Amino acid sequence: MKPTLIFSLKCCLTTCLDLSRVIWLVFRTGSPFLCVKHMVTPVVLQAEVFPYPEVGNEEAEEIQQLVAPVEKFFAEEVDSARIDQEAKIPPETMNGLKELGLFGMQVPEEYGGLGLSNTVYARLAEITALDGSIAVTLAAHQAIGLKGILIAGNEAQKNKYLPKLASGEHIAAFCLTEPGSGSDAASIQTRATLSEDGTHYLINGSKIWISNGATADIMTVFARTEVVKDGVKADKISAFIVERAFGGVSSGKPEDKLGIRGSNTCEVAFDNVPVPVENVIGEVGGGFKVAMNILNSGRFSMGSSSAGMIKKLIELTSEYAATRKQFNRSLSEFGMIQEKFALMAVNAFVMESMAYLTAGMMDRPGLPDCSVEAAIVKIFSSEGGWICVSEALQVLGGLGYTKNYPFERYVRDCRILPIFEGTNEILRMYIALTGMQHAGKILTGKIKELKKGNIGVAFGMAGKRLKSAFGSSVDFGLTGKDGVVHPSLEESAKKFEQNVAFFGTTVESLLYRYGKSMVDEQLILKRVADVLINLYAMTAVLSRSSRSISIGARNHDHEVLLANTFCSDAYFKNNYLMTQLQKHSPENNDANIKKIAKEVLENRAYICSHPLERTF
């Protein structure tokens, strides 16, 4: 049997703990793929991450045909400085984007779109991300604005709305956030009331921070509706397709934003807007699920977008570093400057690797939901992108800080990424709690067995702890004669395996310690999520680099260098995070952190006396 690895976060190979949605070890035996829980019980799966996903000849040709004209348009026709200064995208630029088909990238061809796969969409996102305002305008339109119709709409809705949305004749917006409802989407107050004759709903309420809010012709709006089931009335969220032409829709003044200034963001109000009952997306009362599915399906492309931006910054800043002289030496000769370029290159490599691994998995038919992986890509890329643009600006010094050059705009545009499409704080909780949900069920079963006096369970758990204490070797079959990781990456693969084993025992210990109260331990869950993010990133770079070596990809030795560098760094970060998660760990400062925050927040101020203050 040839071993392969999948990180679909559905079960964890953790000695005696089956942690749902964490790590899959898969053994390829021809057609099916078997997930080995504790190296004992196989489960048939449908997907893999080894080998790294590849595009077919037809898709490769499609990429070649699409990339060149889009790159040419952005190089020659897009004036980002003007867009940023005037806080709007010129009509001629919008028309050019529409002519390229960029408003219908993932709309199927039968509805007038390009019908691109997630992989090709991610590739074009590398280019569109070079202007943050355009990237957000396009994403608000298709990644969330029309996505509800695409993934949950009926055939009549698709035929009616998608053709004009795909061409860009109509612009779409996603209306979820309200003045009193941000990350807590379930608390929205906008209401849709069914008319007496049952033909339409009247929508009343307001939404804030709506991208494309003033330009959208078609909006996906979420509102509370009364649902009666088995004679019981309940308030449930429903999703509606709202046309501005229905009347009663008004847009507020555009927000004057720090970055992505050319994208329109405003408040949208709904005053007795009549919406036909046939414009409900999915089931009445099923809107929250629709909203989450929309948001979950689009986050993965942030990896390729951020990587595209960083690669462009590397080009621009490396030229400066190589030619700028200080102390009779080029900036590029100084170690601390070299460190910044290495950091940018590693981050771009990891973002790319995760984004296209996730896109490839999403493109495979029958693959389980990849929303956790997409959330991981979003967190890593948005935070890594912020670090990299800051480092690039630092290389340029004063030049980077002026508006005469594009670098300060990249910094401003990039800051929104950890906030929108789900804040990174909320997504970390989602990743950690999703991973631990099934683990808790397994653990509950083990506790019940222990209470019944099942000596086998007790001995099994004790044996596992003894093995862990004495540092038993870990081998998940990634390396060696039949391994899927190339020998040049063997040490990195071993570090990955050791992290996975340590992670399993750590999570088990956490569940014993906290039980159901784990949901309230946000600082603990943040570390759990960060370990998972690093593990998925390690998986992606090991898979990509191994494939690059096998096909003789250009500069594959550089990929190996990047992968080994990242895995080594992630390994030590993971070990430190998991050390902090151990009971009574001296490295854990959570109690102090909470106490400091409590005292500051209670006083609404920094409470130390001034260092120059004298007490008499």
C-alpha positions in Angstrom: 0.0 0.0 0.0 1.2 3.5 -0.8 0.5 6.1 1.9 -1.0 9.5 1.1 -2.0 12.3 3.3 -5.2 14.4 3.3 -5.9 17.4 5.5 -9.6 17.6 5.2 -10.1 18.0 8.9 -12.5 15.1 9.2 -10.7 12.9 11.6 -7.3 13.1 13.4 -4.7 10.5 13.7 -4.2 11.0 17.4 -3.1 7.8 19.0 -6.4 7.0 20.8 -8.4 10.1 20.0 -10.4 10.4 16.8 -10.4 14.2 16.4 -12.9 15.1 13.8 -11.8 17.4 10.9 -8.2 17.5 11.7 -5.8 15.2 9.8 -6.5 12.4 7.4 -3.9 9.7 6.7 -5.0 8.0 3.6 -3.7 4.8 2.0 -4.2 4.5 -1.7 -5.1 1.0 -2.8 -6.2 1.5 -6.3 -9.6 3.2 -6.5 -10.7 3.9 -2.9 -8.7 5.9 -0.4 -8.7 4.5 3.2 -8.6 6.8 6.2 -6.7 5.0 9.0 -7.9 5.9 12.5 -5.3 5.0 15.0 -3.7 2.9 12.2 -6.5 0.4 12.8 -10.0 1.1 11.3 -10.1 2.1 7.6 -12.8 4.5 6.3 -13.4 4.9 2.5 -12.7 8.5 1.3 -12.9 10.2 -2.0 -10.0 12.7 -2.0 -6.3 13.2 -1.4 -3.6 15.8 -1.0 -0.8 13.6 -2.3 0.0 14.1 -5.1 -0.6 17.8 -5.2 -3.5 18.8 -7.6 -2.7 19.3 -11.2 -4.7 21.1 -13.9 -5.5 19.1 -17.0 -4.5 20.1 -20.6 -7.9 21.8 -21.2 -7.7 23.8 -18.0 -4.1 24.7 -18.6 -5.0 26.1 -22.0 -7.9 28.0 -20.5 -5.5 29.6 -17.9 -3.1 30.6 -20.7 -5.9 32.2 -22.7 -7.3 34.1 -19.8 -4.3 35.3 -17.9 -2.5 37.2 -20.6 -5.4 39.6 -21.5 -6.2 40.2 -17.8 -2.6 41.0 -17.0 -2.4 43.3 -20.0 -5.5 45.1 -19.0 -4.3 45.7 -15.4 -0.9 46.8 -16.6 -2.1 49.2 -19.2 -5.7 50.3 -18.4 -6.0 50.2 -14.6 -4.9 53.5 -12.9 -4.8 52.4 -9.2 -3.5 55.8 -8.0 -6.5 57.5 -9.6 -9.0 54.9 -8.3 -7.6 55.4 -4.8 -7.5 59.2 -4.9 -11.0 59.6 -6.5 -12.5 56.8 -4.4 -14.2 55.2 -7.4 -13.5 53.0 -10.3 -13.9 54.9 -13.6 -16.7 53.7 -15.9 -14.2 52.8 -18.6 -12.3 50.5 -16.2 -15.6 48.9 -15.2 -16.5 48.3 -18.8 -13.2 46.7 -19.5 -13.6 44.3 -16.6 -17.0 43.4 -17.9 -15.7 42.8 -21.4 -13.1 40.4 -20.0 -15.9 38.4 -18.4 -14.6 39.1 -14.9 -18.1 39.7 -13.5 -19.1 36.1 -14.3 -16.0 34.1 -13.7 -17.7 31.2 -11.8 -21.1 31.6 -13.4 -21.7 28.5 -15.6 -21.5 29.0 -19.3 -25.2 28.2 -19.8 -26.1 31.3 -17.9 -23.6 33.5 -19.8 -20.6 33.2 -17.5 -17.0 31.9 -18.0 -17.8 28.8 -15.9 -14.3 28.7 -14.3 -13.2 26.1 -11.8 -12.1 27.2 -8.4 -8.5 26.7 -9.5 -8.7 29.0 -12.5 -10.7 31.5 -10.4 -7.9 31.6 -7.9 -5.3 32.1 -10.6 -7.1 35.2 -11.9 -7.5 36.5 -8.4 -3.7 36.8 -8.3 -4.0 39.5 -10.9 -7.2 41.3 -9.9 -5.7 41.6 -6.3 -3.1 44.0 -7.7 -5.8 46.6 -7.3 -7.6 46.2 -4.0 -10.6 48.2 -4.9 -11.3 46.2 -8.1 -10.6 42.9 -6.3 -13.2 43.8 -3.6 -15.8 45.0 -6.1 -15.5 41.8 -8.1 -15.5 39.6 -5.0 -18.5 41.4 -3.5 -20.4 40.8 -6.8 -19.7 37.2 -7.4 -18.0 35.6 -4.4 -20.9 36.6 -2.2 -23.3 38.8 -4.0 -24.7 36.4 -6.6 -23.3 33.2 -4.9 -26.6 32.5 -3.1 -28.4 32.3 -6.4 -25.6 30.1 -7.8 -25.4 27.6 -5.0 -28.9 27.6 -3.5 -31.2 29.2 -6.1 -33.7 27.3 -8.2 -33.6 27.0 -12.0 -36.1 29.9 -12.5 -34.0 32.2 -10.3 -30.8 31.3 -12.1 -32.3 31.8 -15.6 -33.8 35.1 -14.6 -30.8 36.7 -12.8 -27.5 35.1 -13.6 -27.1 36.1 -17.3 -27.2 39.9 -16.6 -25.1 39.4 -13.4 -22.5 37.4 -15.4 -22.2 40.1 -18.0 -21.9 42.9 -15.5 -25.0 44.6 -16.8 -26.3 44.1 -13.3 -24.1 44.4 -10.2 -24.7 42.3 -7.1 -24.3 42.9 -3.3 -24.5 40.8 -0.2 -26.6 42.3 2.6 -26.1 40.6 6.0 -24.4 42.9 8.5 -26.5 45.4 10.5 -25.8 48.2 13.0 -26.3 45.7 15.9 -25.2 42.5 14.1 -21.7 42.0 12.9 -19.9 38.7 13.5 -23.1 37.5 15.4 -25.0 37.2 12.1 -27.9 35.3 13.8 -28.9 38.4 15.7 -30.0 40.4 12.6 -33.3 42.4 13.0 -34.3 43.3 9.5 -37.7 41.7 9.0 -39.7 40.3 6.1 -43.4 40.1 6.7 -45.6 38.0 4.4 -48.5 39.9 2.8 -52.1 38.9 3.6 -52.6 37.4 0.1 -49.3 35.4 0.5 -47.8 36.7 -2.8 -44.9 38.7 -1.5 -42.9 39.8 1.6 -42.4 43.3 2.8 -38.8 43.9 3.9 -37.9 46.6 6.5 -34.6 47.3 8.1 -31.1 48.5 7.3 -27.7 46.9 6.5 -24.3 48.5 6.9 -20.8 48.1 5.4 -22.3 46.8 2.2 -19.8 46.5 -0.6 -21.4 47.6 -3.9 -24.2 48.9 -1.8 -24.9 52.0 -4.0 -24.2 50.4 -7.3 -26.0 47.0 -6.9 -29.1 46.3 -8.9 -29.6 42.8 -7.3 -29.0 42.1 -3.6 -29.0 39.0 -1.5 -30.8 40.2 1.6 -31.1 38.3 4.9 -34.2 39.0 7.0 -36.2 37.5 9.9 -39.4 35.7 8.9 -42.1 34.0 10.9 -42.0 30.3 10.3 -44.7 27.9 11.5 -43.7 24.3 12.0 -46.0 21.7 13.6 -48.2 24.6 14.8 -45.3 26.3 16.5 -44.3 29.8 15.4 -40.6 30.7 15.3 -38.4 33.5 14.1 -36.0 32.3 11.4 -33.7 34.0 9.0 -34.5 33.7 5.3 -32.5 34.8 2.2 -34.2 36.9 -0.5 -33.3 38.1 -4.0 -34.1 41.9 -3.9 -34.1 44.1 -7.0 -33.5 47.8 -6.5 -36.3 48.2 -9.1 -38.8 46.8 -6.6 -38.7 50.2 -4.9 -38.1 51.2 -1.3 -34.4 50.5 -1.5 -32.1 53.5 -0.6 -28.3 53.8 -0.3 -26.5 56.0 2.1 -23.4 58.1 1.6 -20.3 56.1 0.6 -18.0 55.4 3.5 -14.6 57.2 3.4 -12.3 54.3 4.1 -8.7 53.8 5.1 -8.1 51.4 2.1 -9.9 49.8 -0.9 -11.2 53.3 -1.3 -12.4 52.8 -4.9 -14.8 50.1 -3.9 -18.2 51.4 -2.9 -19.2 50.7 0.7 -22.4 52.2 2.3 -25.5 51.6 4.3 -28.5 50.2 2.5 -32.0 50.7 3.9 -35.2 48.8 3.1 -38.5 50.5 3.5 -41.5 48.2 2.8 -39.7 46.7 -0.1 -42.1 44.2 -1.8 -40.3 41.0 -2.7 -42.2 38.2 -4.5 -42.4 34.9 -2.6 -40.6 33.2 -5.5 -37.5 35.3 -4.7 -36.8 33.4 -1.5 -33.5 31.6 -1.9 -33.8 28.0 -0.7 -36.4 27.4 2.0 -38.1 30.0 4.1 -36.2 30.0 7.4 -33.1 28.5 5.9 -31.3 31.7 5.3 -28.6 31.4 8.0 -27.3 28.2 6.3 -27.4 29.9 3.0 -25.3 32.8 4.4 -22.7 30.6 5.9 -22.4 28.5 2.8 -21.9 31.6 0.7 -19.2 32.9 3.0 -17.5 29.6 3.4 -17.2 28.9 -0.3 -15.2 32.0 -1.3 -12.5 32.5 1.3 -9.9 30.2 -0.3 -9.1 32.6 -3.0 -7.6 35.1 -0.5 -4.5 32.8 -0.5 -3.8 33.3 -4.2 -4.8 37.0 -4.0 -2.4 37.7 -1.2 0.3 35.7 -2.9 -0.1 37.6 -6.1 0.2 40.9 -4.2 3.3 39.8 -2.3 5.0 38.5 -5.5 4.5 41.9 -7.1 5.9 43.6 -4.0 9.0 41.4 -4.1 9.6 42.4 -7.7 9.3 46.1 -6.9 11.2 46.2 -3.6 14.0 43.8 -4.7 14.9 46.2 -7.5 15.2 49.0 -5.0 17.2 46.9 -2.5 19.7 45.9 -5.2 20.3 49.4 -6.4 20.0 51.5 -3.3 23.4 52.1 -1.7 24.1 52.8 2.0 27.5 52.6 3.7 29.0 51.8 0.3 26.9 48.6 0.1 23.6 47.7 -1.5 20.7 47.3 0.8 20.4 43.7 -0.5 23.7 42.8 1.2 22.5 43.5 4.7 21.2 40.5 6.7 18.2 42.2 8.1 17.1 43.2 4.6 17.7 39.7 3.3 15.5 38.4 6.2 12.6 40.5 5.0 12.8 39.1 1.4 13.0 35.5 2.7 10.0 36.2 4.9 8.0 37.5 1.9 9.1 34.6 -0.3 8.2 31.9 2.3 4.8 33.5 2.9 3.9 33.8 -0.7 4.9 30.1 -1.2 2.8 28.9 1.6 -0.2 31.0 0.6 0.0 29.7 -3.0 0.4 26.1 -1.8 -2.6 26.2 0.5 -4.8 28.1 -1.9 -4.3 25.8 -4.9 -4.4 22.7 -2.7 -7.8 23.8 -1.4 -9.1 24.9 -4.8 -8.0 21.5 -6.2 -9.8 19.7 -3.5 -13.0 21.8 -4.0 -12.8 21.1 -7.8 -12.9 17.3 -7.3 -16.4 15.9 -7.6 -17.9 14.4 -4.4 -15.3 15.8 -2.1 -16.6 16.7 1.5 -17.0 20.3 2.5 -13.8 22.3 2.5 -15.0 25.3 4.5 -12.5 24.7 7.4 -9.6 24.6 4.9 -10.8 27.8 3.3 -11.0 29.5 6.7 -7.4 28.4 7.4 -6.3 29.9 4.0 -8.1 33.1 4.8 -6.5 33.5 8.2 -2.9 32.6 7.2 -3.0 34.7 4.0 -4.7 37.8 5.5 -2.3 38.0 8.4 0.8 37.0 6.4 -0.1 39.5 3.8 -0.3 42.3 6.4 3.2 41.4 7.7 4.7 41.2 4.2 3.4 44.6 3.0 4.7 46.2 6.2 8.1 44.6 5.6 8.2 45.7 2.0 7.5 49.2 3.0 10.2 49.1 5.6 12.7 48.1 2.9 11.8 51.2 1.0 12.0 53.6 4.0 10.6 57.1 3.4 10.0 56.4 -0.3 7.5 53.7 0.7 5.6 56.0 3.0 4.8 58.6 0.3 1.7 58.6 -1.9 4.0 59.1 -5.0 4.5 55.3 -4.9 2.0 52.4 -4.6 3.5 50.8 -1.5 1.5 52.7 1.1 -1.7 51.9 -0.8 -0.9 48.2 -0.5 -0.6 48.6 3.2 -3.9 50.4 3.5 -5.7 48.0 1.1 -4.4 45.0 2.9 -5.6 45.9 6.4 -9.2 45.0 5.6 -8.3 41.3 4.9 -8.3 40.0 8.5 -11.7 41.7 9.1 -14.1 41.0 6.2 -15.6 37.7 5.1 -15.5 36.6 8.7 -13.1 38.1 11.2 -10.1 36.0 11.9 -11.1 35.8 15.5 -14.4 34.2 14.7 -12.8 31.9 12.1 -10.3 30.7 14.6 -13.1 29.7 16.9 -14.8 27.9 14.0 -11.7 26.0 13.1 -10.9 24.9 16.7 -14.5 24.0 17.7 -15.2 22.2 14.5 -12.1 20.1 15.1 -13.0 19.4 18.7 -16.7 18.7 18.3 -16.4 15.1 17.2 -13.4 14.5 19.5 -15.7 15.4 22.4 -18.2 12.8 21.4 -15.5 10.1 21.2 -14.1 11.1 24.5 -17.6 11.0 26.1 -17.9 7.4 24.9 -14.5 6.5 26.4 -15.5 8.1 29.8 -18.7 6.0 29.8 -16.7 2.9 29.2 -14.3 3.8 32.0 -17.3 4.3 34.4 -18.6 0.8 33.4 -15.2 -0.6 34.4 -13.8 -1.3 30.9 -10.2 -2.1 31.9 -9.1 -2.3 28.2 -9.9 1.4 27.6 -8.0 2.3 30.8 -4.9 0.3 29.9 -5.0 1.6 26.3 -5.0 5.2 27.5 -2.4 4.6 30.1 -0.2 2.9 27.5 -0.5 5.8 25.1 0.5 8.3 27.8 3.5 6.1 28.7 4.6 6.0 25.1 4.3 9.7 24.8 6.2 10.3 28.1 9.1 8.1 26.9 9.2 9.8 23.4 8.2 6.9 21.3 8.9 7.4 17.6 6.1 8.5 15.2 5.8 7.1 11.7 2.7 7.7 9.6 4.3 6.4 6.5 4.9 9.7 4.7 8.6 8.9 4.1 10.7 5.9 3.3 10.5 3.4 0.4 6.8 3.7 -0.2 6.4 7.3 1.1 4.8 10.2 -0.7 7.2 12.9 0.6 10.4 13.2 -1.3 13.6 12.3 0.6 14.8 15.9 0.5 11.8 16.8 2.6 12.1 13.8 5.0 13.1 15.8 8.0 10.2 18.2 7.5 7.8 15.3 7.2 9.1 13.8 10.4 8.6 17.1 12.2 5.0 17.3 10.8 4.3 13.7 12.1 5.7 14.6 15.6 3.5 17.7 15.7 0.4 15.7 14.8 1.1 13.1 17.5 1.7 15.7 20.2 -1.4 17.6 19.0 -3.5 14.5 19.5 -2.5 14.0 23.1 -2.8 17.7 23.8 -6.4 17.9 22.5 -7.3 14.8 24.5 -5.9 16.4 27.7 -7.8 19.7 27.0 -11.1 17.9 26.6 -10.6 16.0 29.9 -9.7 19.2 31.6 -12.4 21.6 30.3 -15.2 19.4 28.9 -18.2 21.4 27.6 -16.8 24.6 29.0 -14.1 24.5 26.3 -16.3 26.6 24.1 -15.7 29.6 26.4 -11.9 29.2 26.5 -11.0 31.5 23.6 -7.3 31.8 24.3 -7.0 28.0 24.4 -9.0 27.6 21.2 -6.9 30.2 19.5 -3.8 28.1 20.1 -5.6 25.0 18.9 -6.6 26.8 15.7 -3.1 28.2 15.2 -1.6 24.7 15.4 -4.1 23.4 12.9 -3.3 26.3 10.6 0.4 25.5 10.7 -0.3 21.8 10.2 -2.4 22.4 7.1 0.3 24.8 5.8 3.0 22.1 6.3 0.8 19.6 4.5 0.4 21.9 1.5 4.1 22.8 1.1 5.2 19.2 1.5 2.8 18.0 -1.1 3.5 20.8 -3.5 7.3 20.5 -3.2 7.2 16.7 -3.6 5.2 17.1 -6.8 7.5 19.8 -8.2 10.5 17.5 -7.7 8.7 14.5 -9.4 7.8 16.5 -12.5 11.1 18.5 -12.6 9.4 21.8 -12.1 11.5 24.9 -12.7 13.5 25.9 -9.5 12.1 23.0 -7.6 15.2 23.0 -5.4 14.2 26.5 -4.3 10.7 25.2 -3.4 12.4 22.5 -1.2 14.4 25.2 0.5 11.2 27.3 1.2 9.3 24.2 2.4 12.0 23.0 4.7 12.4 26.5 6.1 8.7 27.0 6.8 8.2 23.5 8.2 11.1 23.9 10.6 9.8 27.2 11.8 6.2 25.9 12.1 7.4 22.8 14.0 8.9 24.9 16.8 6.0 27.3 16.9 3.6 24.4 17.2 5.6 22.8 20.0 5.6 26.1 21.9 1.8 26.6 21.4 1.1 23.0 22.6 3.5 23.5 25.5 1.4 26.5 26.5 -1.7 24.3 26.4 -0.3 21.8 29.0 -1.8 22.0 32.5 0.1 24.4 34.8 2.5 25.4 32.0 4.8 28.2 33.1 4.8 29.4 29.5 1.1 30.2 29.7 0.3 33.8 30.6 -3.4 33.6 30.1 -4.4 34.4 33.7 -2.3 37.6 33.6 -3.6 38.5 30.2 -7.2 38.3 31.4 -6.4 40.2 34.6 -4.7 43.1 32.7 -7.6 43.3 30.2 -10.2 43.3 33.0 -8.5 46.2 34.9 -8.1 48.2 31.7 -11.6 47.6 30.5 -13.2 48.3 33.8 -11.5 51.7 34.0 -11.9 52.3 30.2 -8.2 53.5 30.3 -4.6 52.7 30.8 -4.4 52.8 34.6 -0.7 53.1 35.5 0.5 56.3 37.0 2.6 58.5 34.7 6.3 57.8 35.2 6.9 61.5 36.0 4.1 61.6 38.5 5.1 62.2 42.1 3.2 61.1 45.2 3.3 63.3 48.3 
